[in-house]
């Protein structure tokens, strides 16, 4: 059996099975019970500094 045929057989069987298992595992991990609060906290990370910066800048706008 040459290398191409062996790799083709490997990709058609075991690699496909491994990718499917990884995909199902990622879906289960994303929707696992109890992750909603953690996901909500992580989703707010980019906005935390913007809200604090807006509150700090508010008195400066009133002085001008």
C-alpha positions as CSV (number, residue, x, y, z in Angstrom):
1,X,0.0,0.0,0.0
2,X,1.5,3.3,-1.0
3,X,1.5,6.4,1.3
4,X,-1.3,8.2,-0.5
5,X,-3.7,5.3,-0.3
6,X,-2.9,4.8,3.4
7,X,-3.4,8.5,4.2
8,X,-6.6,8.6,2.2
9,X,-8.0,5.6,4.1
10,X,-6.9,7.2,7.4
11,X,-8.6,10.5,6.5
12,X,-11.8,8.8,5.4
13,X,-12.2,6.8,8.6
14,X,-10.4,7.8,11.8
15,X,-9.8,11.5,11.1
16,X,-13.5,11.9,10.2
17,X,-14.4,10.2,13.4
18,X,-12.0,12.3,15.5
19,X,-13.3,15.6,13.9
20,X,-16.9,14.5,14.6
21,X,-16.1,13.7,18.2
22,X,-14.4,17.1,18.6
23,X,-17.4,18.9,17.1
24,X,-19.8,17.2,19.4
25,X,-17.6,17.8,22.4
26,X,-17.4,21.5,21.6
27,X,-21.2,21.8,21.3
28,X,-21.6,19.9,24.6
29,X,-19.0,22.2,26.3
30,X,-20.7,25.4,25.0
31,X,-24.2,24.4,26.2
32,X,-23.3,22.6,29.4
33,X,-25.5,23.2,32.4
34,X,-24.4,26.1,34.6
35,X,-22.4,27.9,32.0
36,X,-24.8,30.7,31.3
37,X,-23.5,33.0,34.1
38,X,-19.9,32.4,33.1
39,X,-20.7,33.1,29.5
40,X,-22.5,36.3,30.4
41,X,-19.5,37.6,32.4
42,X,-17.1,36.8,29.6
43,X,-19.4,38.5,27.1
44,X,-19.2,41.7,29.1
45,X,-15.4,41.9,29.3
46,X,-15.0,44.3,26.2
47,X,-17.5,46.7,27.6
48,X,-16.2,47.0,31.2
49,X,-13.6,49.6,30.5
50,X,-15.8,51.6,28.2
51,X,-18.5,52.0,30.9
52,X,-15.8,53.1,33.4
53,X,-14.3,55.5,30.9
54,X,-17.7,57.1,30.1
55,X,-18.3,57.6,33.8
56,X,-14.9,59.2,34.3
57,X,-15.3,61.4,31.3
58,X,-18.8,62.7,32.3
59,X,-17.6,65.3,34.8
60,X,-15.1,66.6,32.2
61,X,-17.9,67.2,29.7
62,X,-19.9,69.2,32.2
63,X,-16.9,71.5,33.1
64,X,-16.4,72.5,29.4
